[in-house]
Every structure is written in C-alpha cells, then in structure tokens.
Amino acid sequence: VPGEIHITTAHGPDLFDNARRATRSMIRWLTTEFGLSDSDAYILCSIAGDLAISEIVDAPNWVVSMHMPLGIFPD
C-alpha cells in the first residue's frame, strides 16, 4: 500500500542523540526486514527516510521519529 509507513522513534533530552537513535533503529529494522547491508540501509534512510521532531511540548523529553514509506519496496 503506497500510503503505509514504518516509524521508529527515540525520546530524551538531546535532539541530536534522539535523531541518531531513531535512524539507527530504522537501519536495524531495514537490515532485519529486507536483508540490506548497514551501508545500504543508511543510504536508503538519507534518500527516502523522513526524520522529524515529533514532540517538543514535554520538555526536556523531545521525541524524534524516522518515517520510511513502505511503497518503495517491491511486494
């Protein structure tokens, strides 16, 4: 389904660390689910992934999420 996405998140007081952890979680999921190498998963995250600050209202516990559209993968 073109509109479906897989999301990984990280929360804590450091936005940069949260971004790294959310991205690493997505890389881990991509390598497990699709058999990609770490390098290929990282490249895919940089091209197709959407890294976003999802929540800033619960300071200092920011939430960062990485979104990956599932429609880019063959059935």
ZATIBA-513103 format. One record per atom (N, C-alpha, C, CB): residue number from 0; atom name; x, y, z. Coordinates in Angstrom, 2 decimals. Glycine has a CB too. Example, Ala and Ser with C-alpha at 12.3 -4.5 7.8 and 13.67 -1.06 7.14 Angstrom:
// residues 2
node resi->0, name->N, x->13.19, y->-5.69, z->7.80 $
node resi->0, name->CA, x->12.30, y->-4.50, z->7.80 $
node resi->0, name->C, x->13.20, y->-3.30, z->7.80 $
node resi->0, name->CB, x->11.31, y->-4.47, z->9.05 $
node resi->1, name->N, x->12.85, y->-2.25, z->7.08 $
node resi->1, name->CA, x->13.67, y->-1.06, z->7.14 $
node resi->1, name->C, x->12.90, y->0.03, z->7.87 $
node resi->1, name->CB, x->14.08, y->-0.60, z->5.72 $
END
This chain:
// residues 75
node resi->0, name->N, x->0.86, y->-1.18, z->0.00 $
node resi->0, name->CA, x->0.00, y->0.00, z->0.00 $
node resi->0, name->C, x->0.90, y->1.23, z->0.00 $
node resi->0, name->CB, x->-0.97, y->0.00, z->1.23 $
node resi->1, name->N, x->0.74, y->2.13, z->-0.97 $
node resi->1, name->CA, x->1.63, y->3.27, z->-1.11 $
node resi->1, name->C, x->1.65, y->4.21, z->0.10 $
node resi->1, name->CB, x->1.24, y->4.04, z->-2.31 $
node resi->2, name->N, x->0.55, y->4.31, z->0.82 $
node resi->2, name->CA, x->0.49, y->5.26, z->1.92 $
node resi->2, name->C, x->1.02, y->4.75, z->3.25 $
node resi->2, name->CB, x->-0.89, y->5.68, z->2.10 $
node resi->3, name->N, x->1.35, y->3.47, z->3.34 $
node resi->3, name->CA, x->1.83, y->2.92, z->4.61 $
node resi->3, name->C, x->3.27, y->3.31, z->4.86 $
node resi->3, name->CB, x->1.69, y->1.39, z->4.62 $
node resi->4, name->N, x->3.59, y->3.50, z->6.15 $
node resi->4, name->CA, x->4.95, y->3.85, z->6.54 $
node resi->4, name->C, x->5.35, y->3.03, z->7.76 $
node resi->4, name->CB, x->5.07, y->5.36, z->6.83 $
node resi->5, name->N, x->6.65, y->2.88, z->7.93 $
node resi->5, name->CA, x->7.19, y->2.28, z->9.15 $
node resi->5, name->C, x->7.88, y->3.41, z->9.90 $
node resi->5, name->CB, x->8.20, y->1.07, z->8.84 $
node resi->6, name->N, x->7.66, y->3.49, z->11.21 $
node resi->6, name->CA, x->8.20, y->4.59, z->12.01 $
node resi->6, name->C, x->9.03, y->4.03, z->13.15 $
node resi->6, name->CB, x->7.07, y->5.48, z->12.55 $
node resi->7, name->N, x->10.20, y->4.63, z->13.35 $
node resi->7, name->CA, x->10.99, y->4.37, z->14.54 $
node resi->7, name->C, x->11.11, y->5.68, z->15.31 $
node resi->7, name->CB, x->12.41, y->3.78, z->14.18 $
node resi->8, name->N, x->11.20, y->5.59, z->16.62 $
node resi->8, name->CA, x->11.26, y->6.81, z->17.44 $
node resi->8, name->C, x->12.36, y->6.70, z->18.49 $
node resi->8, name->CB, x->9.90, y->7.06, z->18.12 $
node resi->9, name->N, x->12.71, y->7.86, z->19.01 $
node resi->9, name->CA, x->13.61, y->7.94, z->20.16 $
node resi->9, name->C, x->13.21, y->9.18, z->20.95 $
node resi->9, name->CB, x->15.13, y->8.00, z->19.72 $
node resi->10, name->N, x->13.33, y->9.10, z->22.27 $
node resi->10, name->CA, x->12.98, y->10.26, z->23.07 $
node resi->10, name->C, x->14.03, y->10.46, z->24.17 $
node resi->10, name->CB, x->11.57, y->10.11, z->23.70 $
node resi->11, name->N, x->14.17, y->11.69, z->24.57 $
node resi->11, name->CA, x->15.14, y->12.05, z->25.59 $
node resi->11, name->C, x->15.46, y->13.53, z->25.51 $
node resi->11, name->CB, x->16.42, y->11.21, z->25.45 $
node resi->12, name->N, x->16.42, y->13.99, z->26.31 $
node resi->12, name->CA, x->16.71, y->15.42, z->26.38 $
node resi->12, name->C, x->17.60, y->15.96, z->25.27 $
node resi->12, name->CB, x->17.35, y->15.70, z->27.68 $
node resi->13, name->N, x->18.20, y->15.10, z->24.43 $
node resi->13, name->CA, x->19.14, y->15.55, z->23.41 $
node resi->13, name->C, x->18.58, y->15.24, z->22.02 $
node resi->13, name->CB, x->20.53, y->14.86, z->23.61 $
node resi->14, name->N, x->18.20, y->16.28, z->21.28 $
node resi->14, name->CA, x->17.62, y->16.09, z->19.95 $
node resi->14, name->C, x->18.56, y->15.36, z->19.00 $
node resi->14, name->CB, x->17.23, y->17.43, z->19.35 $
node resi->15, name->N, x->19.84, y->15.73, z->19.03 $
node resi->15, name->CA, x->20.80, y->15.11, z->18.12 $
node resi->15, name->C, x->20.97, y->13.62, z->18.43 $
node resi->15, name->CB, x->22.15, y->15.82, z->18.20 $
node resi->16, name->N, x->21.06, y->13.28, z->19.70 $
node resi->16, name->CA, x->21.15, y->11.88, z->20.09 $
node resi->16, name->C, x->19.89, y->11.13, z->19.70 $
node resi->16, name->CB, x->21.40, y->11.76, z->21.60 $
node resi->17, name->N, x->18.74, y->11.75, z->19.90 $
node resi->17, name->CA, x->17.47, y->11.13, z->19.51 $
node resi->17, name->C, x->17.42, y->10.88, z->18.01 $
node resi->17, name->CB, x->16.29, y->12.01, z->19.94 $
node resi->18, name->N, x->17.90, y->11.83, z->17.22 $
node resi->18, name->CA, x->17.93, y->11.66, z->15.77 $
node resi->18, name->C, x->18.82, y->10.47, z->15.40 $
node resi->18, name->CB, x->18.43, y->12.94, z->15.07 $
node resi->19, name->N, x->19.97, y->10.36, z->16.01 $
node resi->19, name->CA, x->20.87, y->9.23, z->15.76 $
node resi->19, name->C, x->20.20, y->7.91, z->16.15 $
node resi->19, name->CB, x->22.18, y->9.40, z->16.53 $
node resi->20, name->N, x->19.56, y->7.88, z->17.31 $
node resi->20, name->CA, x->18.95, y->6.63, z->17.78 $
node resi->20, name->C, x->17.76, y->6.22, z->16.92 $
node resi->20, name->CB, x->18.51, y->6.77, z->19.24 $
node resi->21, name->N, x->16.94, y->7.17, z->16.50 $
node resi->21, name->CA, x->15.80, y->6.85, z->15.62 $
node resi->21, name->C, x->16.31, y->6.33, z->14.27 $
node resi->21, name->CB, x->14.90, y->8.09, z->15.41 $
node resi->22, name->N, x->17.37, y->6.94, z->13.76 $
node resi->22, name->CA, x->17.95, y->6.49, z->12.49 $
node resi->22, name->C, x->18.57, y->5.12, z->12.63 $
node resi->22, name->CB, x->18.99, y->7.50, z->11.99 $
node resi->23, name->N, x->19.31, y->4.89, z->13.70 $
node resi->23, name->CA, x->19.92, y->3.57, z->13.93 $
node resi->23, name->C, x->18.85, y->2.48, z->14.07 $
node resi->23, name->CB, x->20.79, y->3.60, z->15.19 $
node resi->24, name->N, x->17.74, y->2.83, z->14.70 $
node resi->24, name->CA, x->16.64, y->1.86, z->14.83 $
node resi->24, name->C, x->16.06, y->1.53, z->13.47 $
node resi->24, name->CB, x->15.53, y->2.41, z->15.75 $
node resi->25, name->N, x->15.94, y->2.54, z->12.60 $
node resi->25, name->CA, x->15.43, y->2.29, z->11.25 $
node resi->25, name->C, x->16.41, y->1.44, z->10.46 $
node resi->25, name->CB, x->15.17, y->3.62, z->10.50 $
node resi->26, name->N, x->17.69, y->1.73, z->10.58 $
node resi->26, name->CA, x->18.71, y->0.93, z->9.89 $
node resi->26, name->C, x->18.63, y->-0.52, z->10.35 $
node resi->26, name->CB, x->20.13, y->1.50, z->10.15 $
node resi->27, name->N, x->18.51, y->-0.73, z->11.64 $
node resi->27, name->CA, x->18.40, y->-2.09, z->12.19 $
node resi->27, name->C, x->17.16, y->-2.79, z->11.63 $
node resi->27, name->CB, x->18.34, y->-2.05, z->13.74 $
node resi->28, name->N, x->16.04, y->-2.08, z->11.55 $
node resi->28, name->CA, x->14.81, y->-2.67, z->11.01 $
node resi->28, name->C, x->14.98, y->-3.02, z->9.54 $
node resi->28, name->CB, x->13.62, y->-1.70, z->11.19 $
node resi->29, name->N, x->15.58, y->-2.11, z->8.76 $
node resi->29, name->CA, x->15.77, y->-2.36, z->7.32 $
node resi->29, name->C, x->16.70, y->-3.55, z->7.08 $
node resi->29, name->CB, x->16.34, y->-1.11, z->6.64 $
node resi->30, name->N, x->17.75, y->-3.68, z->7.87 $
node resi->30, name->CA, x->18.66, y->-4.81, z->7.68 $
node resi->30, name->C, x->17.99, y->-6.12, z->8.06 $
node resi->30, name->CB, x->19.93, y->-4.62, z->8.51 $
node resi->31, name->N, x->17.17, y->-6.10, z->9.09 $
node resi->31, name->CA, x->16.46, y->-7.30, z->9.52 $
node resi->31, name->C, x->15.33, y->-7.67, z->8.58 $
node resi->31, name->CB, x->15.92, y->-7.12, z->10.93 $
node resi->32, name->N, x->14.52, y->-6.69, z->8.23 $
node resi->32, name->CA, x->13.31, y->-6.94, z->7.43 $
node resi->32, name->C, x->13.60, y->-7.21, z->5.95 $
node resi->32, name->CB, x->12.37, y->-5.75, z->7.54 $
node resi->33, name->N, x->14.59, y->-6.51, z->5.39 $
node resi->33, name->CA, x->14.84, y->-6.59, z->3.95 $
node resi->33, name->C, x->16.22, y->-7.12, z->3.59 $
node resi->33, name->CB, x->14.66, y->-5.23, z->3.33 $
node resi->34, name->N, x->17.03, y->-7.44, z->4.59 $
node resi->34, name->CA, x->18.35, y->-8.00, z->4.32 $
node resi->34, name->C, x->19.35, y->-7.02, z->3.73 $
node resi->34, name->CB, x->18.21, y->-9.14, z->3.40 $
node resi->35, name->N, x->19.11, y->-5.73, z->3.92 $
node resi->35, name->CA, x->20.05, y->-4.73, z->3.41 $
node resi->35, name->C, x->21.30, y->-4.71, z->4.28 $
node resi->35, name->CB, x->19.39, y->-3.34, z->3.37 $
node resi->36, name->N, x->22.41, y->-4.29, z->3.69 $
node resi->36, name->CA, x->23.61, y->-4.06, z->4.49 $
node resi->36, name->C, x->23.40, y->-2.78, z->5.30 $
node resi->36, name->CB, x->24.90, y->-3.95, z->3.58 $
node resi->37, name->N, x->24.20, y->-2.60, z->6.33 $
node resi->37, name->CA, x->24.11, y->-1.36, z->7.12 $
node resi->37, name->C, x->24.30, y->-0.13, z->6.24 $
node resi->37, name->CB, x->25.15, y->-1.36, z->8.26 $
node resi->38, name->N, x->25.27, y->-0.21, z->5.34 $
node resi->38, name->CA, x->25.55, y->0.93, z->4.45 $
node resi->38, name->C, x->24.38, y->1.24, z->3.53 $
node resi->38, name->CB, x->26.80, y->0.65, z->3.61 $
node resi->39, name->N, x->23.80, y->0.19, z->2.93 $
node resi->39, name->CA, x->22.66, y->0.41, z->2.04 $
node resi->39, name->C, x->21.45, y->0.95, z->2.80 $
node resi->39, name->CB, x->22.28, y->-0.90, z->1.32 $
node resi->40, name->N, x->21.24, y->0.44, z->4.02 $
node resi->40, name->CA, x->20.12, y->0.92, z->4.83 $
node resi->40, name->C, x->20.32, y->2.39, z->5.19 $
node resi->40, name->CB, x->19.96, y->0.07, z->6.11 $
node resi->41, name->N, x->21.55, y->2.78, z->5.50 $
node resi->41, name->CA, x->21.86, y->4.17, z->5.83 $
node resi->41, name->C, x->21.60, y->5.08, z->4.63 $
node resi->41, name->CB, x->23.32, y->4.31, z->6.30 $
node resi->42, name->N, x->22.04, y->4.62, z->3.45 $
node resi->42, name->CA, x->21.82, y->5.40, z->2.23 $
node resi->42, name->C, x->20.32, y->5.54, z->1.97 $
node resi->42, name->CB, x->22.52, y->4.74, z->1.01 $
node resi->43, name->N, x->19.58, y->4.44, z->2.14 $
node resi->43, name->CA, x->18.13, y->4.49, z->1.93 $
node resi->43, name->C, x->17.47, y->5.48, z->2.90 $
node resi->43, name->CB, x->17.52, y->3.09, z->2.10 $
node resi->44, name->N, x->17.92, y->5.49, z->4.14 $
node resi->44, name->CA, x->17.38, y->6.46, z->5.12 $
node resi->44, name->C, x->17.64, y->7.89, z->4.67 $
node resi->44, name->CB, x->18.00, y->6.22, z->6.52 $
node resi->45, name->N, x->18.82, y->8.14, z->4.11 $
node resi->45, name->CA, x->19.14, y->9.50, z->3.70 $
node resi->45, name->C, x->18.36, y->9.93, z->2.46 $
node resi->45, name->CB, x->20.62, y->9.63, z->3.44 $
node resi->46, name->N, x->17.95, y->8.96, z->1.64 $
node resi->46, name->CA, x->17.23, y->9.29, z->0.41 $
node resi->46, name->C, x->15.71, y->9.29, z->0.62 $
node resi->46, name->CB, x->17.59, y->8.31, z->-0.69 $
node resi->47, name->N, x->15.20, y->8.24, z->1.25 $
node resi->47, name->CA, x->13.74, y->8.06, z->1.33 $
node resi->47, name->C, x->13.16, y->8.29, z->2.72 $
node resi->47, name->CB, x->13.39, y->6.68, z->0.87 $
node resi->48, name->N, x->14.02, y->8.30, z->3.74 $
node resi->48, name->CA, x->13.53, y->8.47, z->5.10 $
node resi->48, name->C, x->13.20, y->9.92, z->5.40 $
node resi->48, name->CB, x->14.55, y->7.96, z->6.09 $
node resi->49, name->N, x->12.28, y->10.11, z->6.32 $
node resi->49, name->CA, x->11.89, y->11.45, z->6.76 $
node resi->49, name->C, x->12.11, y->11.52, z->8.27 $
node resi->49, name->CB, x->10.39, y->11.76, z->6.38 $
node resi->50, name->N, x->13.14, y->12.26, z->8.67 $
node resi->50, name->CA, x->13.46, y->12.43, z->10.08 $
node resi->50, name->C, x->12.76, y->13.69, z->10.57 $
node resi->50, name->CB, x->15.00, y->12.51, z->10.31 $
node resi->51, name->N, x->12.00, y->13.57, z->11.67 $
node resi->51, name->CA, x->11.21, y->14.70, z->12.14 $
node resi->51, name->C, x->11.22, y->14.81, z->13.65 $
node resi->51, name->CB, x->9.77, y->14.57, z->11.64 $
node resi->52, name->N, x->11.14, y->16.03, z->14.13 $
node resi->52, name->CA, x->10.91, y->16.26, z->15.55 $
node resi->52, name->C, x->9.42, y->16.10, z->15.74 $
node resi->52, name->CB, x->11.43, y->17.69, z->16.03 $
node resi->53, name->N, x->9.02, y->15.09, z->16.48 $
node resi->53, name->CA, x->7.61, y->14.77, z->16.61 $
node resi->53, name->C, x->6.94, y->15.42, z->17.80 $
node resi->53, name->CB, x->7.44, y->13.30, z->16.71 $
node resi->54, name->N, x->7.71, y->15.70, z->18.84 $
node resi->54, name->CA, x->7.11, y->16.30, z->20.03 $
node resi->54, name->C, x->8.14, y->17.13, z->20.78 $
node resi->54, name->CB, x->6.53, y->15.20, z->20.95 $
node resi->55, name->N, x->7.77, y->18.38, z->21.07 $
node resi->55, name->CA, x->8.66, y->19.25, z->21.84 $
node resi->55, name->C, x->7.96, y->19.82, z->23.08 $
node resi->55, name->CB, x->9.17, y->20.38, z->20.96 $
node resi->56, name->N, x->6.73, y->19.44, z->23.29 $
node resi->56, name->CA, x->5.96, y->20.05, z->24.38 $
node resi->56, name->C, x->6.26, y->19.46, z->25.75 $
node resi->56, name->CB, x->4.50, y->19.91, z->24.11 $
node resi->57, name->N, x->6.89, y->18.30, z->25.79 $
node resi->57, name->CA, x->7.16, y->17.64, z->27.06 $
node resi->57, name->C, x->8.63, y->17.83, z->27.46 $
node resi->57, name->CB, x->6.82, y->16.14, z->26.98 $
node resi->58, name->N, x->9.09, y->19.09, z->27.43 $
node resi->58, name->CA, x->10.50, y->19.39, z->27.72 $
node resi->58, name->C, x->10.89, y->18.83, z->29.07 $
node resi->58, name->CB, x->10.75, y->20.91, z->27.68 $
node resi->59, name->N, x->12.07, y->18.28, z->29.20 $
node resi->59, name->CA, x->13.12, y->18.19, z->28.18 $
node resi->59, name->C, x->13.11, y->16.87, z->27.43 $
node resi->59, name->CB, x->14.46, y->18.39, z->28.81 $
node resi->60, name->N, x->12.00, y->16.18, z->27.36 $
node resi->60, name->CA, x->11.94, y->14.88, z->26.69 $
node resi->60, name->C, x->11.39, y->15.02, z->25.28 $
node resi->60, name->CB, x->11.08, y->13.91, z->27.50 $
node resi->61, name->N, x->12.28, y->15.34, z->24.34 $
node resi->61, name->CA, x->11.89, y->15.52, z->22.95 $
node resi->61, name->C, x->11.71, y->14.16, z->22.29 $
node resi->61, name->CB, x->12.94, y->16.36, z->22.19 $
node resi->62, name->N, x->10.80, y->14.08, z->21.32 $
node resi->62, name->CA, x->10.59, y->12.85, z->20.57 $
node resi->62, name->C, x->10.98, y->13.12, z->19.12 $
node resi->62, name->CB, x->9.11, y->12.36, z->20.67 $
node resi->63, name->N, x->11.83, y->12.26, z->18.58 $
node resi->63, name->CA, x->12.25, y->12.33, z->17.19 $
node resi->63, name->C, x->11.81, y->11.04, z->16.51 $
node resi->63, name->CB, x->13.80, y->12.54, z->17.05 $
node resi->64, name->N, x->11.32, y->11.14, z->15.28 $
node resi->64, name->CA, x->10.87, y->9.94, z->14.56 $
node resi->64, name->C, x->11.48, y->9.89, z->13.16 $
node resi->64, name->CB, x->9.34, y->9.90, z->14.48 $
node resi->65, name->N, x->11.71, y->8.67, z->12.72 $
node resi->65, name->CA, x->12.16, y->8.42, z->11.35 $
node resi->65, name->C, x->11.04, y->7.66, z->10.66 $
node resi->65, name->CB, x->13.53, y->7.61, z->11.31 $
node resi->66, name->N, x->10.58, y->8.19, z->9.53 $
node resi->66, name->CA, x->9.48, y->7.60, z->8.77 $
node resi->66, name->C, x->10.04, y->7.03, z->7.47 $
node resi->66, name->CB, x->8.36, y->8.66, z->8.49 $
node resi->67, name->N, x->9.66, y->5.80, z->7.14 $
node resi->67, name->CA, x->10.08, y->5.17, z->5.91 $
node resi->67, name->C, x->8.84, y->4.71, z->5.15 $
node resi->67, name->CB, x->11.03, y->3.98, z->6.18 $
node resi->68, name->N, x->8.61, y->5.24, z->3.93 $
node resi->68, name->CA, x->7.44, y->4.81, z->3.15 $
node resi->68, name->C, x->7.62, y->3.37, z->2.68 $
node resi->68, name->CB, x->7.22, y->5.74, z->1.94 $
node resi->69, name->N, x->6.64, y->2.54, z->2.93 $
node resi->69, name->CA, x->6.73, y->1.13, z->2.56 $
node resi->69, name->C, x->6.45, y->0.90, z->1.08 $
node resi->69, name->CB, x->5.77, y->0.31, z->3.39 $
node resi->70, name->N, x->5.85, y->1.88, z->0.41 $
node resi->70, name->CA, x->5.54, y->1.76, z->-1.00 $
node resi->70, name->C, x->6.77, y->1.69, z->-1.90 $
node resi->70, name->CB, x->4.69, y->2.90, z->-1.42 $
node resi->71, name->N, x->7.94, y->1.99, z->-1.37 $
node resi->71, name->CA, x->9.16, y->1.95, z->-2.19 $
node resi->71, name->C, x->9.72, y->0.54, z->-2.32 $
node resi->71, name->CB, x->10.21, y->2.87, z->-1.59 $
node resi->72, name->N, x->9.20, y->-0.39, z->-1.53 $
node resi->72, name->CA, x->9.72, y->-1.75, z->-1.54 $
node resi->72, name->C, x->8.85, y->-2.63, z->-2.43 $
node resi->72, name->CB, x->9.80, y->-2.34, z->-0.11 $
node resi->73, name->N, x->9.48, y->-3.53, z->-3.20 $
node resi->73, name->CA, x->8.68, y->-4.44, z->-4.04 $
node resi->73, name->C, x->7.92, y->-5.43, z->-3.16 $
node resi->73, name->CB, x->9.58, y->-5.20, z->-5.05 $
node resi->74, name->N, x->6.81, y->-5.88, z->-3.67 $
node resi->74, name->CA, x->5.99, y->-6.85, z->-2.92 $
node resi->74, name->C, x->6.65, y->-8.20, z->-2.83 $
node resi->74, name->CB, x->4.62, y->-7.00, z->-3.56 $
END
